[in-house]
Amino acid sequence: MLKPFLKTTGLAVLLASLLAGCSSGSSSPGVSSTGKEDDNSPVTFSYYMFSSGKKDILASETAIGKELQKQTGVDFKMEYLVGDSATKAGVMIASGDYPDVIASSGEMSKLLDAGAYIPLDDLIEKYGPNIKKVYGPYFDKMRNPEDGKIYALPYTANQGEYSGSPNIGGGAFWIQRSVLKEFNYPKITTLDEYFDLIEDYKEKHPTVDGAETIGFVSLAGVANNFFTLQNPAMHLAGYPNDGGVMVDMKTHVARTVSGTEEQKRWIKKLNEINAKGLLDPESFTMNKDQYLAKLTSGRVLGYFNYAWQVGDATNNLLAAGIDEKRYAPLPIVFDKNIKDQYIDPPGFVNNYATGISVNAKDPERIIKYFDNLLKEENQILVQWGIKDQTYSVDEKGRFYYANDEQRKMHDDVELSRKFGFAYFANDWPRYGTESTLSDGNAYNPGNQPEVVAATYTEGDKKFLDAYGIKTFSELFNKPEERPWFPAWSIALEQGSPEQVFTTKSDDIQRKYLPEMILSAPSNFDNIWNAYMAEFSKLDKAGYEKKMTEVIQNRVAGKW
């Protein structure tokens, strides 16, 4: 296995100084925008995140959280999802035992219907000038259709000009760079070409450090990540990640991905590569930590994922310093005449958001904390950190990393967690990732050209030169405008026919897709037919009608 690099003494000292600097001074009361003296007395609230992959922690144990605590007196006990999100939401609702704050991820509709959140309108009006500044243009898209109130603050409120990423932060078919190097960096665009290349490389290199080379691996065994087995079908057909549907660009009619020829073609290909010994059979049984460990081991040649799902593995490989074992994103499609649309267009997601629960001890202190968090200087803090320590500013006012120590504070898994970047980057009220700050810098360091150019390794440069490009995103087509995007953010009422369809459809796919993939090729069609027989019992037409109606309303400006 590739070993993570050893942290330098200098970085340890830097981190210690940052934490000490953030904890110094007293928390004296200030004056709020309402003219009232703020209460900065110490208080700790509970904050549950329906996202996984991080350890539970007090916000004040990070440099960012400590600084925000200094400003407000508020600390948060952050707890992250372990296991299945739907099960956890069900337990919360059944018990009525809600934390003070809940970051919903995909469970917003269920929690809203259960009455878990309080309306925020009055609190925002009294204590939220920065909230209004950031979210005001989106308020109409945030209101609950039942009562017109705002219950949560989403994570996609873009500010300023749109700032796309020079790298790929979304979905792609990833391939180990050693495979491309072996065959002199060929241009491959189709699924057949992708797997043919992996097969040829595996034949030449059957082992890595004495362990068997793995051709392709999936995260499908992790319940909350099963969509990484479902979604490639739409991407291969030339659609972006709209969740369970593919939307016609002219008619704005939605059709489900499940049970289509596109899905059959994708799953049958996995069945074929499995029969050739290219697919890791543990794709349907291992947990996420085991999956990330495999990616870090250098044995895996290819996988499909959204970059945010595998950030720890990506950063660990970068830290190990062996470029050939890192992965490159490719915009793979079924056929050469298909235009890829992997890069998301600008969009707004109103149901992945943070809200205050009905059990919250002091909603006013919480909303004030959120409002303070949304000051631009604090948004810079949670993304860039502290000037001259975790980033620098040049003579033109452009943000960049002046040295490896600054870069590692963001890229190294453990250092990023200790400083707080890993904890505050998501699941909090914030600017959208594609935002631009008031001075023209990118809100997200990953979207800042100066940062990207400076962090490319020699291996990165060699790869980019081989394909005649300056950034990885240039391999992909630019996104087409989709005013409804993304369709996966459409909130379906709990217990409605459409919501029941999605639940049952997912259950059927979890049952049959792995079986189809792992079966003998001669038995594939029989299992597909059994799958379709069960699928045909669902109200597919009703679901597609509802999704089409909402999408067409969004196109017309009705959210």
Buried (B, 14 or more C-beta within 10 A) or exposed (E): BBEBEEBEEEBEEBBEEBBEBBEEEEBEEEEBEEEEEBBBEEBBBBBBBBBBBBEEBBBBBBBBBBBBBBBBBBBBBBBBBEEEBBEBBBEBBEEEEBBBBBBBBBBBBBBBBBEBBBBBBEBBEBBBBBBBBBBEEBEEBBBBEEEEBBBBBBBBBBBBEEBBBBBBBBBBBBBBBBBBBBEEBEEBBBBBBBBEBBBEBBEEEEEBEEEEBBBBBBBBBBEBBBBBBBBBBBBBBBBBBBBBBBBEEEEBBBBBBBBBEBBBBBBBBBBBBBBEBBBBEBBBEBEBEEBBBBBBBBBBBBBBBBBBBBBBBBBBBBBBEEBBBBBBBBBBBBEEEBEBBBBBBBBBBBBBBBBBBEBBEBBEBBBBBBBBBBBBEBBBBBBBBBEEBBBBBEEEEBBBBEEBBBBBBBBBBBBBBBBBBBBBBBBBBBBBBBBBBEEEBBBBBBBBBBBBBBBBEEBBEBBBEBBEEBBBBEBBBEBEEBBBBBBBBBBBBBEBBBBBBBBBBBEBBBEBBBBBBBBEEEEBEEBBEBBBEBBEEBBBEBBBBBBBEBBBBBEEEEB
